[in-house]
Amino acid sequence: MESGNMTYRLLEKVDSPSDIKGFTMDQLRELCAEIRRYMIECCSVNPGHLGSSLGAVELIIGMHYVYNAPSDKLVFDVGHQAYAHKIITGRREAFRKNRMKDGISGFPKRSESPYDAFGAGHSSTSISAALGFAEASKLQRLEEKVVALIGDGSLTGGLALEGLNNAGAAKSDILVILNDNNISIDRNIGALHEYLLKITTDPRYNRAKKHVWDSLGDGWFRKRIQKFVVNTKSSIVRHSGGDLFESMGFRYFGPIDGNDIEQVIDTLSKLKDIEGPKLLHTLTTKGKGYAPAEEDQTVWHAPGIFDPETGERIKSPKGESRYQDVFGAVLLELAQMNPKVVGITPAMASGCGMNLLAERMPERFYDVGIEEEHAVTFAAGLAAGGMKPFCNIYSSFSHRAFDQVFHDIALQDLPVVLCLDRGGIVGQDGATHHGCYDMAIYRSIPGAVIAAPKDETELKDMMYSAMLHPGGPYIIRYPRGYGEGTDWKEHEFSRMDEGKGEKLVDGSGIAVIAAGPVANRAVEAAVATRERTGWNPSIYNIRYIKPLDTTLLSEICRDNSRIITVEEGCITGGLYGAVAEFASSQEYPKPIKAVAIPDRYLSQGTQQELREECGLTTEELEKVFESEFEKISKKDRKVLEN
């Protein structure tokens, strides 16, 4: 197989994991190198999550070499690390369209391949899912092995620890592989460690150990002997971090070099037949095999388009600010104004723009790791203690924290600002990452404020207004990517009245109520519709999904024949639901047309492609406006034309 100047001598022979079973160790090393080159080649023109996958190649090849998927279940956490898995499980050529519209998903997806045992678009799920597989296998008397591959970042999530606790207590037969790519970990393992690893993975040792425990029975004597052995062993393995896992009922092995394919295969082969809950600690290098990715691991987690030869990243020609840049700069400015302002993020500091606060005011910045639920309750505690927390969470990830938003913030009327980044269509990460549901989810909470700025300037003012809000959750949702190019930096802070919208275009006959930046597309469509047909819809920027501007809505329902709602959120329960509920409660018999994300899961694609699919572009909105005008009665249309 050749691609450009690249030749993939071994990779072209691999159409399924069974094809690597007969490879020699030298061939496996060469295969790993080819897979890395192939990832770099593909991701240089079609961006993806590169760094994590480069570091996990040997682990994945080793897992497939030792285990027999899909009958054995290999469960991945998040999926950022799973590109090698996709490439060797029949999707080598399809990987060229990874994360593209009508291509394959960037994450494991059950409907895509029998080798994807469990879907994973967000972190910390693998151990719980693996435990479920193990128990299902036991109950059905199936001869299946179950392996969960989880990164050290994902292990911070509470769900992962809950899974460990349950699996250890249940004594389930699973293997958890901890892919530890933290560069601060000491790589000098030492001779004692190597000796302990060799002993504890030896089949003869484990058969003898099982025989000894069985011969001691289940009485008090066995328990006292076991406690003595565990305490002795823990004192030895404590230096490598194993005591935590041992205390949770897991047998701890490692750490080993996770980028040494021979050591990975040798260790997994020995662990395969050891029963019960086991954890293998592996040390890997994020970005392994590609110097730029090893040197700047944060940037090369998802680097965008780049030159594979030089590592030079090809940046977007756009010069406007991203909403994330605005959030970061405004938060820093608010913190400088108000000593009570603090920032909280669950491991998304650079992605959301909070790295600015981290650099300038590190004592007022908290990165809590991948712990959305904790982030929200921690914010509630800070608020109860007199601070003004801004908690930034990606919209789709905030679903995990609904209970905390409801119980810990709203019920206690605590002044916490929740900034939901990536609200709306996200793009190539697909269904697991689209922020479609936040408006519908949080609109049910009494007393919540839900704001959707139409541009960067409104985001700035909403953040300022949120800082002044006396109590309860103040939720601001805004999209991924570039804004409208407003001069937000020169704009002076102005407090916005909650529940007050604005009219952007004065028209008649049809009223268009929009939430968020799509209001700007509605204005563009209204101008084009008027120029082409003479019909002129009114355009409203609702600003607040909750509380609603009931005065404005009454005017809209009274003065127009038809109403259109436009939102980059799910069609059920968001802006459309709010407007329809209001019209029904006030007995306004007006037809309401919704333009929104349909009631199905959106796949991956560019933001533009998916907005076209959902009818949320200027051109698609023009068609809707014209269609709705044509539905107006002839009598009313004459009035409009005059």
N, C-alpha and C positions, 0 to 999 in steps of 0.2 A: 504494500500500500504506500503510495507516494502522495504528498500534499505539499505543493510549492517545492521548496528545496528539502523538505523533510521526508525521510524514509522510515517506515514503521514495520520492520521485518517480522517481529514477533506479534505485535498488536494486531496485524491483519489476520492472524491465525486464530484470534480469540473472539468467538461469537457467543460463548457462554462460559461460566466458571469451570465447567468440566474440562474445557480445553487447556487449562493451566495445570491440571493435576499431574501431568507427566513431565512438566518442565523441570530441568535441573536448577540448582540454586543459582548458578551463573545466569541461566536464562531468565529466572525470576527477577534477578537484579536488573538485567537489561530491559525486561518488560516494564518494571517500575520506572526506569528512566524514560522509556518511550511514552508511557502514559503521561508523565510530567510534561514532556515536550508537546504532546498532543493537547493537553489542557491549556498550556501557554499559547499555543498556536490558535486554538479555537476561541479562547477568552480574550485574546488581544483584539479581535474584531467584533466579538459578540460578548459583551461584558457579563461577568458572573462573579460568584464568591470563590475567588481563586486561592487565597492564602491558606485557608483551612484545609482545602482539598489537597493542595500540594503536600501538606504535612502528614496527611493520613494515608498516603498511597500504600506503604508497606503493611500497615495495619489491615487495610481492606483486602489486599491481595492475600495476606496471610489468613484472614478469616475465611475467604472463599476457598483457599487451598486446603485448609484443615476441615472445614465444615461442608455440609452438602445442602446448600440452598437450592431450591426453595423449601424443601422438606424441613431442613433445619432453619430456624427463624433468626435472621440477622436484623436487628432493630437499630436504626440510626437516630441520634438526637439532633434535632434541627434539620440536618441535611446539608448544611454548608460544607461538611467534610465528605460528602458521599459521591463526588464526581467520578472517582475511580470505579466505584460500585456500578454506576450507570454505564460507564464505558465498556465494562467487561460482561455486562448482562444483556447483550443483544442490542444495545443502543449506541454503538460506537459512531455510526454515521449520523444518527439522529441527534447526537450531542452537538453537532454543528448548528443546530437550531434550538439549542438549550435556552429556555426562557423566552423564546420567540412565540408570537401568535401562531397557533396551529402547530407548534413544535412541542418538545417534551418539557415537563416541569423542571424547575431548578431544584426541586426537593423530591424525596421519595413520595410516590403516589400509588396507592393500591390499585387503582384502575388502569395504571400505565403498564405495570409489569408484575408477574407473579413473584419476582425476586424482591419487590418492595413490600415487605411484610406489613409495614405500618407507616402511614403518612406522617410527615414531621416537618412543619413549617415554622414551628417555634420550639423553644428549648424545654428541657427538663422532663420530657414525657417518656423517654426510652425505657427507664427502669420499671415504671408502673406497667407499661405496655408489655414488656418482656415477662414480667411476673404473671400477667394475664395469660400470655402464650404458654408459659411453663405449667400453670395450673390447668389450663385447657388440655394440654398434652397429657398430663397425669390422669385427669378424669376420664379421658378417652383411651387411655392405655396406648398412646402413640409413642413411637421411638423417635422423638424429636429433641434436638438440642436447641437452646435459646441463648443468644448472645446480644447484649446491649452495648453499643459503642457511644460513650458520652464524653464530651469535652469538659475540661476543668471549669470553664466559665458556666456551662449549663449545670454543673453540680452545685452551684450556689443557689439554684432555684429550690424553693421549699418542696415542690412536687417531687423532685429527685430524692430529697432526703426522706420524704414520706414513703416513697417506693423502696428505698434501701431498708428502712425500718420494718416495713411489712414483709419484704422478701426475706430478711434475716430471721424474723420471728417465725415465718411460715416454713423455713428451711427448704425453700424451693430450689430446684436444680437449675440455676441460671449462672451465667458468667457475665459480669459487668467489666468492660474494658474502659478504663479511665485514660482518655487521650489528653495528656497533660502537656500543653505546649507553652506554658508560662516560662518565659525566658529567664526569670529569676531563680528557677529551680537549679539546685546544684547537680551538675551532671556527673561528678566524680563519685561513682557508686561505691567502689571499694571491694576488696577481696572478701571480707566477711559477708557482705551482701550477696556476692556471687555464690559463695558457698551455701548460704541459707536458701537462695533461690533454687540451686541445684538439688538440695536435699528435699525441700518442701514440695517440689513438683515431681519428684521421682515416684513412679508407679509402685515400686516395692515398698517405699516408705508409707505411702497412703494406704496400701492394702494391709500392711502391718498395723497402722494406726487404727483402721476400722476394726480389725480383729481384736485389738486390745480393748477398745471402747465397748464392743459388743460383749466381750467376755466379762466386763465389769458389771454388766446389767444396768438397771435404771435407778438403783438405790442411792443412799446418801454418800456411800464410799466413792462411787463413780463421780458424783458431783464435786466432792472435795478434791479428788485427783485432777479433774478437768479444770477446776478453778485454779489450782496450783500451776498447771501447765500453761493455761491461758495467761496468767499473770506473769509467768517467766518469759513466755514468748513475746508478750506485749512489751516488756522492758527491752527486749532485743530489737523489735521492729519499730519501736516508737520513733527512732531517729529517721525512719523512712516514711513516717506518716501513717503507718498501718493500724495504729491503735484505735483510731476512730472507727474504721470499718470492722475491725475485730469486735469492738464493743457493740456493734449493731448486728452481730451474728454472721458476718461475712468472713471467710478465710481470705487473708490478704496476701498477694504475691507481687513482688516487684520492689522497686521500679526496674523496668527493662528499657532498652533502647528501642523505641517504637519505629525508628527508621532503619533498623537492622533486620532485613527480611528473614535471615537465617535464625536469629534469636526469637523473632516473633513466631515463626512457624514451629520452632522447637518447643517454645513455652506453651503455645496453644495446643499442640499435640499432646503434651503431658496433662494439661488441665482438662482436656475434653472428657476424660473418663473419671475425673474426680467429681463425686456427687455433692449436691448442696450448693448454697450460695457462695460464690467466689468473686473476688475483685482482683483484676490484674492492672497494676499501675504501670503505664507506659509513658516515657518521655519522648516527645517529638518536637520538631522545629516547624513552626508555622511558616509557610512559604518555602519549605525545603526544596533545594535544587535550583532555585532561581534567585540570584543574588539580590536584585532590587526588593523582592518580596520578603527575603530574610532580614534585610536591613531596616525596612520600614513596614512592620507587620500590620499596623493599624490601617495605613493607607491601602495596602495591598490585600486587605480582607476582601474588598470589592473595588478594584482600581479603575473601572471604566475601560475605555479603549486605550490601547498602548502599543508601542513599537516593541515586538518581542525580542528584537536584537539588542536594542539599547536600553529598554525599560522606560523610555520617555513616555509619559502619559499624555494623551491627546485630549486637551480640555475643550469643553464646549465653547463655541464662539460667542455665546450670549454674554452680555455684559451686565444684565440686570441682577438684582439681589435675589437670592432664594428666600423663601419664607423662613427657612431655618436660620439664615444669616440675620434676618430682622429680629427673630425671637432672641437669639443670643446677644445681639447688641443692645436691644431694649431691656432685657433682663439685667444686664450689667449696669445700664443707666439707672434703672429703678433701684437696684441694690445700692448704688452710690447715693441715691436720694434718700433712701429709707433703710436704716440699719437693721430693721426686722425682716427684710426680704432675704430669703434663702432659696437655693435651687436644689432640686432632687431629680435624679434620673436613674432608671434601672439599666445601666450599662450602655447608654446611648449618648454619651456626652458630646462626642464630635459629630455624630449624625444629626443631633437636634440643635446644635449650636451652643450648648452650655459649656463647652470647653473654654469660652471666653471668660466666663465667671470663674471657672476652675483655675485659670491662669492668674487672674487679677485678684481674686478674693477666695483663695482656697479654703479658708475657714468657714465660708458661707456656702460651700458647695459640697454635695453628697452624692457620690455614685454608689448605689447600694448593691450593684451586681444585678443579675437577671432575676429580680424579685419584685414583680409588679405589685403583688398584694402587699408586701412589706413596705414598698415605697409609699403607697397611699396611706396606710395606717401610721407609718412614721411621719408623714406629712401632717396627719391629723394630730399626732402627739405634739409636733412642733407648734401647730396652730393653737392647741390647747395651752401650751406653755407660753404663748404670747408672741410667736413669730408669724411671719407672713410667707408661707411656703408656696413656691411655684413648682409643681410636679409635672415634668414633661414625660409623656409616654406615647409611643406610637399608637395610633387609633386601634388597630386590630389587636395589639397586645394588651390594651386596656380592658378588653373583655374579661380577662382573668381577675380583675380587681373590682368588678361591679359590687360584690358583697361589701367590700371595704368602703367604697364610695358611699354606698347606701347607709350602712350601719355606723361606720366610724367617722364619716364627715357630715353627711346630710342630717341624720337623726340627732346629732349633737350640735348642729348649726355652727360648724367650725369653718373659719374663713380660709379655705384651701383653693388655690387656683390650679386647675387641671388643664394643661395645654396638650391637646391631642394632635400631635404631629401626624403627617401622612393621612389626613382625613380625606376620604374619597378614593379615586382610582390611583393605585400606586405604580402599576406597570408590570415589569417582567417577573416579579416575585409571585404574582398570581393570587389565587383564591385565599391562601393563608395570610396574605399581607394586605389585601385591599381594605381600606378603612371605610367600609360601606355602612356600618351598622351603629355607629356611635350615637347619632341623633335619635334613632329609634330606641336604643337601649336606655339612654340617660334621660329621655324626655318623660319617662314614667316616674322619676324621682320628684316628690313634692319639694318645692322651694329651690330646685336647681336652676341655675342660669346657664343657658346654652347659646353661645355666640358664634357667628360664622362671618369673619371679615371678608369683604369683597376684594381687598388689596392690602398692600403692606402698611399703608397709613392707618387703615382701620385696625389692623392687627396691633399696631403700636398703641392706639388709643384704647383698644379693648384691654390690653395688658395693664395699662395705667388705671383704667376703670376697675379692673379686677383687684388691683392692689388696694383700692379704696372701698371695696365691697365689704360690708360689715360681717357677714356670716353665711355659711352654707357653701356648697360647691359652685364655683364659677368656672364653667367649662368653655374653653376656646378651641375650636377645631379648624384647622387650616391644612392645605394640601402639601404634597411633596413637590419641590421644584421651584421654578422661577415665578416671580410675581408679575405685576402689571407695569412696573417701571415708574411707580410714583416717587416723588421726592420726599420719602419718609424721613430721611436724615435731617432735613431742614424743618420738618413739621414740628410745631410745639405741641406738647401733650395737651389733650382736650378730653375731659370726662364725657363719656357717652351715657345717655339715659337708657337704662335697661328696658327692653321691651318697646323700643322706638325704632321704626324703620324709616325709609325715605323713598320718595319718588324720583327715579332717574330720568324717565322719559314720559312726557305728558302726551297721552293719546286718548283714544276712545274706542268703545266696543269690546275690546279684549284687554284684560289685565294680566300681566305676567309677573308672578311673585317668585323671586329667585333668592337663594341662600348661598353665600360664599362667592368666590371668584367667577362662577358661571354666570353671575349677574352681568358681568362685562360682556360675555358672549351674547347674552340676551339683548343688550343694548345694540351691539353690532348687528344682530339679526333684525332688530326692529328698524334700524336705519335702512338696511338693505330691502326690507319688506316694503317700507314706505316709498322708496325710490322706484321699486319695480311695479308695485300694485296701487300705490296711493293710500293703502290702508296703514293705519298708524296705531300699533298696540301701545298701551301704557306699560312701563317697566318699573317694578318696585324692588328695592333691595331690603329684604325683611330684617336683616342683621341678627335678630334674636329669634331662634326657634322656640325658646322658652325664656321669659314670658313673651307671649305674642303681643304685637301691637294691635289690640282689638279695635281701637279707633280707626286705624288705617284699614284694617280688614273690613270693617263695616262700610266704609266709604267705597272700597273696591267692590264689595258684593252689591251695593246699592246702585252703583253707576255703570256697571258693565254687564254685557250679555253673557260673556263666557270668561272663565278664569283658567289660567295655566300655571302650575307650579313647576319650578325647575330647581333641581338639587343634585349634587354629586353624592348621593346617599341612596340607601335602599328605598324602593318604592313603598314599602309597607312600614308605616309607623313614624316616618320622619316629618318633613315639612308638609308633604301632601296630606298625611294623616292629620296633622295639626290644623291645617286650613279646612279640610273636609269636616272635621269635628266641629270647628267653630261655625261654619256655614250651616251645618245641620242643627246645632244648638240654638242658633238665632233664626232658624226657619227661612233661610235664604234659598230659594229654589233655583240655584244656578249650577249649570254643568261645570265640573272641574276636571281638567285634563292634567295628568301627571307626566312629566318628563324626568326620569330618574333611572337609577340602576335597577334593572329588572329583578324579579323575585327568583333568581337562580344564582349559582356561583359563577363569577367571572373567571375565566382562565387567564393565562399570562399574555402579554403583548405590550406594546408601547402605550403610554398614556393617551396619545393621540388616536391610535387604532381603537382602543377600548372606548374612548369617548365617542368616536364615530359610531361604534356598535351600539352604544346606549342612547344615541341621539343628542349628545351634549355638546356638539360643536356648533359654531355659528351657522354653518351651512345646513345642518340638520334642523336647527331651531327655526330657521327661515321656513322650511317645509311645514313644520308644525304650525307656525303662526298663520301661514297662508291657508292651510287646511282648516283651521279653526274659524277663520274669517268666512270661509265658504259655507260653514254650517250655520252662520247667523241668518235669521229669517230675512226674506226680501224686504219686508217692511222696515226692520231695524237697519238693514244695510243701506237703504235709501237715506235714512236719517244720518248715518255715518258719512255717506258720500257728500251730503249737503253741508 
